[in-house]
Amino acid sequence: MSAMIGFLINLQFFTVIPLKKALPMEKPFIHRAIQTFPLVGVLLGLVMGAVLYAMVEWTPFSTLSIAFVLWLLTIVLTGGLHLDGWIDTSDAFFSYQDKERRLEIMKDSRTGAFGVISVIVLLAMRFLFIYEIVDRLTIWSYFLIIIMPFLSKCVMGYLLCKMPLAKQEGLGAFFQSAARKNSLYVYWLYLLISVVIAFVLGMKLGILLMILMIAAGLFLLFLKKKIVQWYGGITGDVLGASVEGVELWLWFILWLLHYFVTG
């Protein structure tokens, strides 16, 4: 029951799925929410995969139209929450100020020019990758698209539990205060299950999944080094920007795989 409440807390915080019932926010439930971050990613991926399959198989829409709907879903399903973090973090990063000043900029409700430019570039790149992936779609593409938000939420959970806080307030501090030493152990089970499923479905799919996992791991190593250097630690905005960064990186890798594996 506590795991289910934690999962519902994630839906309330990180998706647009409406939940009318008030949920308890005590630390044991937030701990469970951290443990179920990747499951929310799976849910989001399943929605994207199902919509993509339905449009490809049962509608006359063009590749451009299908790609646009899938691209739009990557924004709408989370209510743009992580994009907001990307914008604020970009404004802070491109200010080229010290860490303290960057944190002040992230708290500013106004959006700067660099934040606008960076989100336009991010969304444009994502659309390019999605369009060409849809144009070269194969049966294994669906599984890999489903797994991408799962991997990005694994990265978010790791950063939340293992990285220092840049400030002792906000959503990041709230969630980290409830984390335990064993919060991330279940992530290894999730990863193992996904690998087993992929290899059962096919050796090629299993290898492609391993490539995506390695790519996500390399990006995580990059974030571990740069987040402290640039911001002094994590905040809610930094975590949101990290999710967007990981997913853009994985879309890029998947785009390359569609060119060089099936091209």
C-alpha positions as CSV (number, residue, x, y, z in Angstrom):
1,M,0.0,0.0,0.0
2,S,2.8,2.4,0.8
3,A,4.4,1.8,-2.6
4,M,1.1,2.5,-4.3
5,I,0.8,5.8,-2.4
6,G,4.4,6.7,-3.3
7,F,3.6,6.0,-7.0
8,L,0.5,8.2,-6.8
9,I,2.5,10.9,-5.2
10,N,4.8,10.8,-8.3
11,L,1.8,11.0,-10.6
12,Q,0.6,14.0,-8.7
13,F,4.0,15.8,-8.8
14,F,5.5,14.8,-12.2
15,T,2.6,14.1,-14.6
16,V,-0.7,15.8,-15.7
17,I,-2.8,12.8,-14.6
18,P,-5.4,14.4,-12.3
19,L,-5.7,13.0,-8.7
20,K,-8.5,14.5,-6.7
21,K,-7.7,12.6,-3.5
22,A,-5.3,14.3,-1.1
23,L,-2.2,12.1,-0.5
24,P,-0.2,11.7,2.7
25,M,3.2,13.4,2.4
26,E,5.0,11.7,5.3
27,K,8.6,10.6,4.8
28,P,7.9,6.8,4.4
29,F,5.6,7.6,1.5
30,I,8.1,10.0,-0.1
31,H,10.7,7.2,0.3
32,R,8.4,4.9,-1.7
33,A,7.9,7.7,-4.2
34,I,11.7,7.8,-4.9
35,Q,11.7,4.0,-5.3
36,T,8.9,4.3,-7.9
37,F,10.4,7.1,-10.0
38,P,11.3,4.6,-12.8
39,L,7.8,3.1,-12.8
40,V,6.4,6.5,-13.6
41,G,8.9,6.7,-16.4
42,V,7.6,3.3,-17.7
43,L,4.0,4.6,-17.6
44,L,4.9,7.7,-19.6
45,G,6.8,5.5,-22.0
46,L,3.9,3.1,-22.4
47,V,1.5,6.0,-23.2
48,M,3.9,7.3,-25.9
49,G,4.5,3.9,-27.3
50,A,0.8,3.1,-27.4
51,V,-0.1,6.4,-29.1
52,L,2.7,5.9,-31.6
53,Y,1.7,2.4,-32.5
54,A,-2.0,3.3,-32.8
55,M,-1.2,6.2,-35.2
56,V,1.2,4.2,-37.3
57,E,-1.1,1.2,-37.6
58,W,-4.6,2.6,-37.6
59,T,-4.5,6.1,-39.0
60,P,-3.6,7.6,-42.4
61,F,-1.6,10.4,-40.9
62,S,1.8,11.4,-42.4
63,T,5.2,10.7,-40.7
64,L,5.4,14.4,-39.9
65,S,2.0,14.4,-38.2
66,I,2.8,11.3,-36.2
67,A,6.2,12.7,-35.1
68,F,4.6,15.9,-34.0
69,V,2.0,14.1,-31.8
70,L,4.8,12.0,-30.2
71,W,6.9,15.2,-29.7
72,L,4.0,17.0,-28.2
73,L,3.4,14.1,-25.8
74,T,6.9,14.4,-24.4
75,I,5.9,17.9,-23.3
76,V,2.3,17.5,-22.3
77,L,2.5,14.3,-20.2
78,T,4.7,16.0,-17.6
79,G,3.0,19.4,-17.9
80,G,6.2,21.0,-19.0
81,L,7.6,20.6,-15.4
82,H,11.0,19.4,-16.4
83,L,11.2,22.0,-19.2
84,D,10.7,24.7,-16.7
85,G,13.7,23.4,-14.8
86,W,15.7,23.3,-18.1
87,I,14.8,27.0,-18.8
88,D,15.7,28.2,-15.3
89,T,18.9,26.2,-15.2
90,S,19.9,27.4,-18.6
91,D,19.3,31.0,-17.6
92,A,21.6,30.4,-14.6
93,F,24.3,28.6,-16.5
94,F,24.6,31.1,-19.3
95,S,24.9,34.0,-16.9
96,Y,28.5,32.8,-16.3
97,Q,28.2,33.9,-12.7
98,D,29.4,32.2,-9.5
99,K,27.4,29.4,-7.9
100,E,25.6,31.6,-5.5
101,R,24.5,34.1,-8.2
102,R,23.3,31.2,-10.4
103,L,21.1,29.9,-7.6
104,E,19.6,33.4,-7.2
105,I,18.9,33.5,-11.0
106,M,17.1,30.1,-10.8
107,K,14.8,31.5,-8.1
108,D,13.8,34.5,-10.3
109,S,10.3,33.9,-11.8
110,R,11.3,35.9,-14.9
111,T,12.5,34.0,-17.9
112,G,15.7,35.3,-19.6
113,A,16.7,35.2,-23.2
114,F,19.1,32.3,-22.8
115,G,16.4,30.2,-21.2
116,V,14.1,30.8,-24.2
117,I,16.9,30.1,-26.7
118,S,18.0,26.9,-24.9
119,V,14.5,25.5,-24.7
120,I,13.9,26.2,-28.4
121,V,17.1,24.4,-29.3
122,L,16.3,21.5,-27.1
123,L,12.8,21.1,-28.5
124,A,13.9,21.5,-32.1
125,M,16.6,18.9,-31.7
126,R,14.2,16.5,-30.0
127,F,11.7,17.0,-32.9
128,L,14.4,16.3,-35.5
129,F,15.4,13.0,-33.7
130,I,11.8,11.9,-33.3
131,Y,10.8,12.7,-36.9
132,E,13.7,10.7,-38.3
133,I,13.1,7.8,-35.9
134,V,9.4,7.6,-36.8
135,D,10.5,7.7,-40.5
136,R,12.8,4.7,-39.9
137,L,10.6,2.9,-37.4
138,T,11.1,-0.8,-36.7
139,I,9.4,-3.1,-34.3
140,W,12.1,-2.7,-31.6
141,S,11.8,1.1,-31.8
142,Y,8.7,0.9,-29.6
143,F,10.4,-0.9,-26.7
144,L,13.3,1.6,-26.8
145,I,11.0,4.6,-26.8
146,I,9.2,3.2,-23.8
147,I,12.4,2.6,-21.9
148,M,13.8,6.2,-22.4
149,P,11.7,8.0,-19.7
150,F,12.4,5.0,-17.4
151,L,16.1,5.5,-17.7
152,S,15.8,9.3,-17.2
153,K,13.9,8.8,-14.0
154,C,16.5,6.3,-12.8
155,V,19.1,9.1,-13.3
156,M,16.9,11.6,-11.5
157,G,16.5,9.2,-8.6
158,Y,20.2,8.6,-8.3
159,L,21.1,12.3,-8.4
160,L,18.4,13.1,-5.8
161,C,19.8,10.5,-3.4
162,K,23.5,10.7,-4.0
163,M,24.3,14.4,-4.8
164,P,24.6,17.2,-2.3
165,L,22.0,19.9,-2.1
166,A,22.7,23.3,-3.4
167,K,20.1,24.8,-1.0
168,Q,18.2,23.4,1.9
169,E,14.7,24.3,0.6
170,G,12.5,23.4,-2.4
171,L,11.2,20.2,-3.9
172,G,14.7,18.6,-4.2
173,A,15.4,19.1,-0.5
174,F,12.0,17.9,0.4
175,F,12.4,14.6,-1.4
176,Q,16.0,14.1,-0.4
177,S,15.1,14.4,3.2
178,A,13.0,11.3,3.0
179,A,15.6,9.2,1.0
180,R,17.2,6.2,2.8
181,K,20.4,4.3,2.1
182,N,18.4,1.5,0.5
183,S,16.1,3.8,-1.7
184,L,18.0,3.0,-4.9
185,Y,18.5,-0.8,-4.4
186,V,15.2,-1.5,-6.2
187,Y,16.5,0.4,-9.3
188,W,18.9,-2.5,-10.0
189,L,15.9,-4.9,-10.0
190,Y,14.1,-2.7,-12.4
191,L,17.1,-2.6,-14.7
192,L,17.6,-6.3,-14.5
193,I,14.0,-7.0,-15.4
194,S,14.1,-4.7,-18.4
195,V,17.3,-6.3,-19.7
196,V,15.8,-9.8,-19.2
197,I,12.6,-8.8,-21.1
198,A,14.6,-7.2,-23.9
199,F,16.8,-10.3,-24.4
200,V,13.8,-12.6,-24.3
201,L,12.2,-10.5,-27.1
202,G,15.4,-10.7,-29.1
203,M,19.2,-10.6,-28.9
204,K,19.3,-7.5,-31.0
205,L,16.9,-5.7,-28.8
206,G,18.8,-6.7,-25.7
207,I,22.1,-5.3,-27.2
208,L,20.4,-2.1,-28.2
209,L,18.9,-1.7,-24.7
210,M,22.4,-2.2,-23.2
211,I,23.7,0.6,-25.5
212,L,21.0,3.0,-24.2
213,M,21.8,2.0,-20.6
214,I,25.5,2.6,-21.1
215,A,24.7,6.0,-22.7
216,A,22.5,7.0,-19.8
217,G,25.3,5.9,-17.4
218,L,27.9,8.0,-19.2
219,F,25.6,11.0,-19.0
220,L,25.1,10.4,-15.3
221,L,28.9,10.5,-14.8
222,F,29.0,13.8,-16.6
223,L,26.2,15.2,-14.5
224,K,27.8,14.1,-11.2
225,K,30.9,16.1,-12.1
226,K,29.3,19.2,-13.6
227,I,26.3,19.7,-11.3
228,V,28.5,20.5,-8.3
229,Q,30.9,22.5,-10.4
230,W,28.2,24.7,-11.9
231,Y,25.6,24.9,-9.2
232,G,27.1,23.5,-6.0
233,G,24.6,20.7,-5.9
234,I,21.1,19.8,-6.9
235,T,17.9,21.7,-6.8
236,G,14.4,20.9,-8.1
237,D,15.3,22.9,-11.3
238,V,18.6,21.1,-11.7
239,L,16.9,17.7,-11.4
240,G,14.3,18.7,-14.0
241,A,17.0,20.0,-16.4
242,S,18.9,16.7,-15.9
243,V,15.8,14.7,-16.9
244,E,15.5,16.8,-20.1
245,G,19.2,16.5,-20.8
246,V,19.3,12.7,-20.4
247,E,16.2,12.2,-22.6
248,L,17.6,14.5,-25.3
249,W,20.9,12.5,-25.2
250,L,19.0,9.2,-25.4
251,W,16.8,10.4,-28.3
252,F,20.1,11.3,-30.0
253,I,21.6,7.9,-29.4
254,L,18.4,6.2,-30.6
255,W,18.5,8.4,-33.7
256,L,22.0,7.2,-34.4
257,L,21.0,3.6,-33.9
258,H,18.2,4.0,-36.5
259,Y,20.8,5.2,-39.0
260,F,23.7,2.8,-38.4
261,V,21.9,-0.3,-37.2
262,T,18.9,-0.4,-39.5
263,G,20.1,2.0,-42.2
